[in-house]
Amino acid sequence: MSRKNETTVLVLALLITVGLVGGGVWLLIKRFGIDLGGLFHNQSQSVEQSTNVKSFSSVRNVPSGVFNYGGSTTWVSIRTTVDPVIQSVWPQFRLRYTDPDRGAPSSETGISMLLDNQLSFSQSSVPIASEAYQQARQRGFTLKEIPVAIDGIAIAVNPNLNIKGLTVAQFNDIYTGKITNWSQVGGPDLKIIAYGKKDRDKNATVILMPTTTEALRQVAINLGAIYYTSAPLIVSQCHVKPLPVGRNINELVPPYKPPFVPLRQCSQQRNQVNTEAFLSGQYPLSRRLLVVVKQNGQIDQQAGIAYAQLLLSAQGQELITKAGFVGIR
């Protein structure tokens, strides 16, 4: 064979090889929903651009498969209101809520399960602790918080406790053990029974509860009891009273929309969350709800970013509002 013919054969072989490799890459992209414009880097950027996405069906790069997720109990109403709609639009994006093997679900256990490869992404109502960031780096990846909603923390007391409200400072002093009697904050001469959460309350005087349901049950039967959690989980209750909270005692803001519906009417009409006060910042105990993504360049990262994109779409934000929270956009 002449040198010219050998060169022609080599060029043709190279072109065929490139075509086969390119075709294989194209098939992988189609199979796993990978974006040609930069893979996960571009997908991360698109989270910031999801303001313009109106519906779940318009969200890009939603992967196929079964994805375990879980975490904060604050997210219960989002999981029951928003996630079924996501599943109806993206049936191949199968979300599987997963409880921890030990202990009760919480933001802390969700992030721990994410670090241990038990979850694809987690839901949190508190920022990621520095120790969790460090553990992630030791395991070869990083964690990313994506805010999707605003929540208010509501304080629950027994319906028969005569007190008009608390300041933020008084609330904090109760949970650090500086205030131990309701008479110190304008209430009756009665010992305070503070119920709390193991991932937040370290004071020995606080009784740590395994679940929000059990804590609210104790508040309903103990006159001196107090507990706090996400406003949607407290405001709609029929057996505990949500307290107004203020930065000072003369500016108390209720976590419910005034006027307060008496609890005796609860079976006919429930109190509603004061979303306007949360959004404006007038209510002082507010926080962001976060999707925690494992940035490891794998499909779990794609699933977490896709879930955040869905919640940040116009349809997702509308459903988040319906669930009792404030949309972040």
N, C-alpha and C positions, 0 to 999 in steps of 0.2 A: 504494500500500500504506500502511495506517495505521501510525503510530509504534509502536502496540502490537504489530502483526504483525511490523514490522521487528525489534523487540527480541526477539520470540520466535524468529525465524529466526537472529539472531546467537547467541542462547544455544544453540540446537540445533547450529549450526555449530561453536561452541566445544567443546561436549560431544563431538561426533563427532571433532574434531581431537585432543582429549585422549585419547579412547579409542583412536584409531589410534596415537598416540605411545606410549601405555601398552602397547598390544599389541605394538608393535615392540620396546620394551624387554624385555617378557616373553619374546619369541622369542629375543632376544640372550642373555638370562639362561639360557634352556633350552639354547641352542646351545653356549655356552661354559662352562657350569657355574658362573656367577657367583652369589655369595651375595647375596640381597636385603638382608641385615642389615648391610651396611657394606662390601661388596666386599672388597678386599684387606686393609683394616684389620681387619675381623672375622676374615678367614682367618688373619692373623698371630696374632691372639689365640687362635685355636683350636689353634695349635701347642702353646700352654701347657696346653690342656685335653685334649690327646690321650692323657693318662694313662688316661682312662676309655674310650678306644676299644679294643675287643678285637681286631677283625679288620680285614684290609685292605678288605673289602667295606663296612665301616662308615665309612671315611674319606670326608669330604665334599670337594666342589670339586676333584676330580681331573679335569684338563682332557684334551681329546682332541687328538691330533697327534703329530708326531715331535719329540722333544726330545733334543738332543745334551748329553751330560754326560761328565765325565772328571776326571782329577786324580791324586791320590796313589795310588801302587802299594800302599800299605797296605790300600786298600779292595778289593783283588782278591778276597779270599774273600767279602766282602759282595756284590760284584757277581755272583759265581758262585753263591752260596747264596741270597741274598734276592731279587735282582732278577728271576730267572725266575718266582718265585712271584707277585711283583707283576704281572708281565706276564700270568700266567694268570688273575688276578682282574680286572685292568684292561687288557684287550688294546688298547683305544683309546689308552691312555697309553703310547705307544711310546718306549722308552728306547734311545737309540743311543749306545753308548760311542765316544768320539772321541779318538784320539791326537793329540798336537801335530804340526804340519807339520815342525817342526825340534826336535831334541833328544828326550830321554826324558820320559815322563810323570812328573809329580811334583805336589805340592801347589802349588808356585810356578807351574809352567807351566799348571796348571788354572785358577788365579785369573787369570793373564795372558790365557788364552783366553776366560775369562768377560768380562773387561774389553773384549776385542776383538770381542765378539759372536759368537764361535765356539761358545760353549756356552750352554745355558739356565741351568744351575747347575753347580757344581763340588763335588768331594769333597776334603777337606783333612785332614791329620793335624797341621797346625801353625796357630797363630793367623794371621789376616790381618795382613800388614805395614802399617805406617802409610802407606808410599808407595802401596800399593794402594788404601787408603781415599781418599787424596788424588786419585789418578787417576780413581777412580769419580766423585767429586764434580765434577771437571773435565768429565766426560762426561755430567753431568746426572742421576746416580742415586747410590744408596748401596749398600753391601754389608752383609749380615747373616750372622752365624755362628749356626747352630743345632746345638748338641751333640746327638749321638744315641748315642754309645757311648764306652767307655773302653778304651784300648789300652795295652799295656806295650811299651817298647822293650827288645829283647833284644840282648845282645852276643855275637857269634859269634867263636870262635877255632878254630884248627886242632885236630883231635881229639887230636893227639900232644903238644900244648903242656901242660906240667906247671904248672898254676896253679889255685888253688882258687876265685878270684873277684877282683872289683875293688870298691873303693868308688866312689861317685859322683864324688868329688874326683879319684881316680886316673884314672877314665875321661875326665873333662874335661881333665885335664892331658896325657893322651896325645894328645887331639885339638887341643890348643893348642900342642903341641910341647915342653912342659915335661918330659915323661917320654918317653924315646926307646929305652929298653932294658927288656926284661922283668925283668931282675934288680932293677930299681928298685921292682917291685911284687910281689916274692916268687917270681918265675919264674926261668928259666935266663938265662945271659949270652947274650942274643940280641937283635939289633936288631928293634924293633917296625916292622912295615909296616902303617900305618893306611890303610885304604880308607874313603872317605867320599862325601858327596853334595854336588853343586855348589851347591844352594840353601841349605846350612847350614854347610859347612866352608870356612873362608877361609884356614886356615893352609897355608903352602907345603909343609909336610912331608906333608900328607895327599894321597893319590892319589885323585882324583875318578873315580868309576865311572859309566858311562852307565846301567847297570841293576843291580838287586839280584841278578839271576841271575848276571851276570858277576862281581860282587863276591864272592858266596858261592863261586863256582868258584875264584877266586883264593885265598880263605881255605882251601879244602879242599886246595890243593896247596902252600901256603907256610906253613912252620912258624911264622914270626914274625908272621903276618897277624892283623888284627882288623877287624871290621866291625859295624855296628849297624843294626837296622831293626825293623819291627813284629814282636812276639813270634810270632804265628802263622806268619810267613814263615820263622822260624829254628828254633823248637822242634821242628817236625815233620821237619826235614832229617835226612838220613842221613850226611852227609859233613862236617858242621861241629859244633862243640860249643858249646852255649849256656852262658854263665858266670853263676853267682850274683852278685848285686850287693847292696851294702848301704850304709847311711849311714856305717857304720864297719866295719872289717875283722872284728869279732867278731859282727856281725849280718848275715851274708850271706843273701840270700833268692833262691832259684832262680826263673827265669821259667817253669819247667816244674813239673808236679806231681811231688813226690818219691814214691818213689825214682826216680832217673834210670834210664831204660831204656838199656842199653849199645847203642852204635850198631851193633854187629854183629848185634843182634836187630831192627834197624830195619825190615827187610822184612816181619817178622811182627807187630811191635808198635811203634807210634810213641809218642814222648813227647807229652804233652798240656800245653796252656797252663795256667799256675797262675792261673786267673781269680779265685780267692778272694783271693789276695795282692794282685792288682791292685785289686779292689773295696774291700778294707779299707784300702788305702794302705800296707800293709806293704812291698810292693815299691816301691822309690823312683823308678824311671824309668817313670812312667805319664803318659798324656796323653789328651785328648779327641779324638774323631773328629768332624768338623764338616761339615755341609752348608752351602755358601756360596751365598746367595741374592742375586740382583740385584734390588734394590728399585726398580723403574722403573714400577710400575703396569700392566705389560703381562703377557702370558700366560707369559713366561719366569719372572716372579716367582711366578705361580700354580703353575707346574710345580715350582719349587724348594721352595715351601712344602708342596705336596702330597707330594712325595717325602719330606721330613722328617717329615710327619705319618704317613706309612706306616711309616717306620722306628721311630717313637716309639710306635706302637700296640703292644698286647700281643703280637700275632702277629709284628710286626717285631722287637721286642726278643728274643723267643724265638729267632728265626732268626739274629739277630746273635750270640747266645750260641752257637748251633750253629756259626757261622762262626769261633769262637775268640776273640771279644771279650767284654767285659762290658757288659751292658745298663745304660743310664744311669738306668733306672727300675725 
